[in-house]
Amino acid sequence: MSKIIVLGAGAMGLAAAYRALTHRHDVTLIEAAPEPGGMAAHFDFGGLSIERFYHFICKSDDSTFALADELGIRDRICWRPTSMGYFTHGALHPWGDPISLLRFPHLSLIEKIRYGLLMFISVKRNKWSALEDVATRQWIEQWCGTHVYEALWGPLFALKFHEYADSISALWTWTRIRRLGRSRRSMLQEELGYFDGGSETLVNALIQAIQDRGGHLRLGEAARRVVSVNGQVTGVETILSRYPADAVISTVPLPLVKELIQDIPNDNLKDYDRIINIGVVCVVLKLKRSVSPHFWVNIVDNEMPMPGIIEFSNLRPIRSGETIVYVPYYMPTTNPSWKRPNEVFVDESVDAICRINPALSRADLVDAKVGRLSFAQPVYVPGFQALIPSVRTPIKGLQVADTCYYYPEDRGISESVRLGQQMADDVAASNV
């Protein structure tokens, strides 16, 4: 039996700890926050337990389904018909199916045909490796024309990726299109899933399984340093204690690795520095009434500084009958807007939903919460695959990964589970 320490109790860290325990290792899971879950963690929103950052399940999320089967919570996965909308030119339009595309008034017929063909091919293809070195802008414009990119994609990328907007990998964009496109009941109906009780259902099940197998959980205990001797990992120092280890699995964001793992060679640290991460300010609104019938609304409007809203209660029903809306603002933490007070983001968000649905007013706001993450979204540039450092580090017994390692897949619980399990399996295979 080896001593394994897992750093970070997000979905990846939880999955790694649980998997390592199934291999009969002695596992300690260390998390700086007072609660487990990472981006899937819940908070008390006026008596409602809800995710700090929205999550949903697609029909291709096989790692989530397999883990839910193991934990005995597969029956807690619920499916619901969902839809998308586009708010542009001052009006909300249905989106995401062939009929909505044909009725959309801001593209020509030939542009609609070319765009629909691209979406159809994107969903049907299993591999598209030629896109690895292509930017999304170039890809969309080649297939559909410049106007389609500027009308639909360009403004969204500008608000999500800012100065990096024209340098986002087409392979990553295609993978997102394919994942959502394959989560459909039919060509005309999207269908997404969620855990009854929210992501907390999965987090709690993992915590229970870890504890049942003798795992040790240390919450609110930030790691200070991963210790190694003669190129072999030997333990982890935290703000409270020191834990010996034969192997360490780090799932904390790469920008934090430099201070945490001081013995990694400089060449490896430079590899980590090449990965660009941007932050997110996520406003969560509780409203008396619904904004729209859609789960997701993309926004293309010069007067609205967010790329979209997610009306989460159109996926996971809220028993009180109230409406929950997420309004994410992605931006580099060096952007001057990052320092704006929470109240400014809330006011802008409320103004936006009232613009989307003029029947709403500020009197419909029940409550608001603002969450911030400094490292929320990796910037996937063309050729990103070659930039990803090895999970195994030069320090024997030490593995390092974060959400950028999911590429070309996007951030999500299923990818977290897959990579966490992979790292734990690697420890078992190496006979540490």
N, C-alpha and C positions, 0 to 999 in steps of 0.2 A: 504493500500500500504506500503510495507516494503522497506527499503533502502538496496540494495544488491551491494557489491563491488566484482568485478571479477579481480583477479590479473593474468596478462599475456594475451596478445592478439594474441596468436597462434590460431590454428584451434579450440582447445579445449575451450580456453577462449572466443573466438568469439561465438562459438556455445552455451556456457553456458549463455553469456550475452543476446544473441538473444532470447533464450528460456525463460529466466527469464522475459524479457520484454513482451513476449506473455502471461505470467501469471500476467501482469499488475503491476510489481514491478518497483520501481525507481532504475535504474541500472547505475553504474559508472564502466567503464572498464579502468584499469590502466596498462600501458605497459612501461617498461624501455627503449626500443628501439625507435628510431624516426619513425619507420614504423610498421604497424600491419602485422600479418601473421606468425611470428615465423619462423619455418623451412620451411614454405610455402611462405615466403616473397620473392619478386622479387628484382632484381637489374638491373640497366641500363648497359648492356654489349655492349658498342659501338653502341648504338641506338636500341638494341634488349632488350626487357623486358623478363627476364628469371628467373626461380627459383634459389635461392642460393643453394638449395639441391633438387635433383630430386624427383618427385612424379608421380605416375601413378594410374589409377583406374582399379580395377578388377570387374568382373561381379557379385561377391558376396558382393560388397560394398553397402549394402542396405541403410545404414544411409546416405551416400553421395547422393544417388538417391532421398531419401525422402526429404532431405534438399533442394536439387536443385529444386525439384518440388515446395516446399513452396516459394522459392525465385524467381521462374519463369525463371530459367536458365538451366532447364533440356535439352533444345535443344542445349545448348553450349557444352554438352558432346559428344565427337567424339570418334569413335572406329577405330582401325587400326590393321591389321594383323602384328604381331611381331614374332621375333624368338630369340633363344639363340645360343651361341657358346661356345666352350671350347678351350682355347689356352693352349696346353701342348705338351711337347717334340718338341718344336720349330715349331708347326703347328697349324692352326686354324681349328677346326672341328665343323660342325653343331651339335646341341644338343637340347634336349627337346621334341623329338617325337620318336615313336618306330623305324622308319627307321634309324634315326640318331644314335640311340643306337646300332642297329644291325651293322651298318657300322663303329662304333667307334673302332679303331684298338688296343686300349690299355687295353681291358678287354677280358677275355675268354668268350666263348659262354655260359657256365653255369653261369658265373658272370653276363652277360647281361640279362639272363633269370631271375635270382634271383633279380637283381636290377629293371628290368621292372615290375616284380610282386609286389615288394614293392611300387613302385611309383603308380601303378594301384590301389592297396588296399588303399594307403594313400589318394588318390583323392576321392575314393568312400565312405570311412568311414566318418560318421558324428561325432562320438565320439571315443576317444581312451584314456580313463582316466588312463589306466595301464601305460602309458608313463610318467606320472607326476614325478615319482621318478627314471626315467631311463635317463642316459646320451646319447646324440646323438651317440657318438662313440660306445657305447655298443649296441645300437639299430641297427645301420647300420651293424656292424660286425656280429651280430646274424643273420640278414637276408641275408646279401650279402657276408660276409667274410672280413677279415682284409685288403686284398689288395684293395678292392673297396673303403673302407674308406680312406686308405692312398693315393690312386690314385686320388680320386675325392673330398672328403670332408675335410680330415685332413689338407692339405695345406691351404685351404680357411679359415678354422676356426682358424688356427695358425696365419694368417695375420689379421683376424678380431678381435679375442678374446685374442690372445697372451697367457699369462700364464693361462688363463681360458679355453683354447681351448677344453680340454678333459672333461670339466665339464659343458657342455651346455645342457639344457633340451631337451630331445627328443620330448616332447609334443609341445614345441615352434617350433622346426624344422618341425615336421609333419604339424602343422597348416599353416606354410608358404608354404609348398609343396601343401597342399590342396587348399589354396587360389589361387595360380597361376595355379594349375592344373584345377581348375574349371572355369578359365577365358579363355576358348577355344571355337573356332568356330567348331572345330572337333578334333578328336584324333591327327590329323596331323598338326593342325594350332592353335597356340596361338593367342589371340586377347585381347589387352589392350586398356584402354581408357585414355583420357586427356580432360581438359577443353580448348576449343578454347580461346586463349589468355593466357593460363597457369593457375596455381593455383590462380593468382591474380584475375581472374574472380570471383571465389568463395569468396575470401577475400573481394573484393570490394563490392560484393552483400551483404555480411553480414554486412559490415560497413554501407552501405546505409540503410539496414533494421533496424539496431540498431539506427541510427540517426533519421530515419523516425518515430520511436516509442518513441522518446524522450530520448534515452540513451545518456550518457555522455562519451566521449572518451578522455582519457588523455595519449597522446603519449610523449615519451621522459621524462617521470616522474617516476623515480624508486621508488618503495616502500621501506621504511626503516623498518617499524614495523607494525605488526598487533596488535592492542591494545585490551585488554580484562579487564573486571572488575568483580570480584567475579565469575569467570568461565563462563562469557558471553562475546562474542565478542562485541566490541563497536565501532570499527572504524579502519582506516588505516592511518598511518603517511607516507608521501612521502617526497622527497627532497624539495618539494615546498609547501605542504599544509597538512591539516588533514581532513579526510573525515569520518563523522559518518556513522555507519552501523549497521543494525540488523543482517546481515549475510555476511560472506565473503567466496568466492570460490577461492582457490589458485590453479593455474595450473603451477606454476613455478617449476623447477626441485627440487626434494627432497633434494639434497645436499645444497640448499640455504635456506631451511626451518629453520634450526637451528638459523641462525642470524635474520631471518625475523619474526619468531613467538617465541619469547623468553619465553612466558608463558606456552608453552606445557610442560607437565611433562617429566622428564628425561627418563623414561621408553619408552615413545613414540619416543623421539629423538633417542634412541638406535635402535628402530625398523627402523627408517629412515636410520640410518647409516649402517644397514645390507645390504641395496640395493647398489650394485656396479654399477657404471656408467663409461663408457669409452668415450673418445672424438673422434672427427673426424676432419681430415683435408681434405677438399673437393676441388679438383682442377677442375675448369671448363675451358675447352679449346674451342676456336673457330677456326675451320680449314677451309681451302679452299676446301678440298676433304673429302670424306667419308673414315672411317677406315674399315668398314665391312658392310654387309647387316643386321647385328644383332642389336637388341636393347640392349641386355645384353651379355657380354662375360666374363665368368669365366676364371681366369688365374691361372695355376699351373706351375710355372717356377721359379727356384731358383734365377734367375737373375732379376726377376721382383717383387718388394716388395709391390705389391698391389693385392688384391684378385679378382679384375675385373675392367672392364670399362663399362659405360652405355652410349651408343650413342643415346642421347635423341632425336636428330632430326630424328631418325628412328621410333620414336613414334609421336612426335609433329613436323610436317614439319616446317622448317624455311623459310620464304618468300624470303630471300636473296639468298637462295640456299646454304648457308654455313652449316657446320656441327658443332654440339654442342656435346661435350663429357665430361662426369663427371668421374673423377677418385678419388674415396674415399679411404682415408687411415684411418682406425680405429685403435685406440690405447689408452691405459691409458695415462692420461696426465703426469704420472710419467715416461713414456718411454722417454729415451734420444732423440729419433727422433722427439718428439713433439716440441722441441725447435728449430728445424732446420728452416732456413729462407724459406720463400715462394718460392723463386727462385729455391731452391733445389728440392722441390716437383714438380714444373713445369717442370724442366729439366728431372727428372725421368719419369714424365708422358709422355712427348713428346718422350723420348727414348722408352717407352713401346709401344706406338701406332705405332712407326716406326718398331718395332720388330714384332708386329702383322701383319702389312701391310708394307713390305719392299719397296713398291712403293711410300710411303710417305717419306717426309724429313722435316727438321726443317723449310724449306721455306714455308711449308703448314700451319704453325702456324700464325694465324691472331691476336689472343689476348688470354690472360689468366687471370683468377681471382682465388684467393684462399680464401675460407671461413673456419672458425674454430668454432667448438662448443666443449666446455669442457665436457658437459653432453649430449651425443648424443645417446648412445646405452646402455640400461640396460643389465647386464649380467644375463641371465636367467639360473640359476643353477637348477639341479633336486630338486624337492620339493619346487619350487619357490612360488607356490600358498600360502603356509603357511607363507611365509616371508612378503607378501604384507600387510602393515598396513591398518587399517580401513580408509575409506574415511572420515567418521565422526570422528572428534577429540574429546577429553574430554572437549574442550572449546565449549560451546553451540553456535551454529550458524556458526561454522567454519568447512569447508570441505577442505581437501588437497588431491591432486592427481597429478600425472605426467604420463609420457608414460609407466612406468613400470606397471601401473594398467591395461594396455590393455591385459596383459598376459592371456591366451597363444597366443593371437593374437600379431602380430608385430606392430611396429609404422606405422601409416598411418592416412590419413585424416578421413577416415570413422570411425575408432575407436576413434579418437579425438572428432568427432561430437557426437558419441554415448555416451561417458562418460561425455562430457560437458552438454549435454541435461539431462542426468541422474541426475547430481548434481543439476541442476536448478530445475528439477521436485521434487527432494528431499526437496529443500527449500520450494517450494510451498506446498508440502504435510505436512510439519512440522508446517505450519501456523506461520512462524516467523514474 
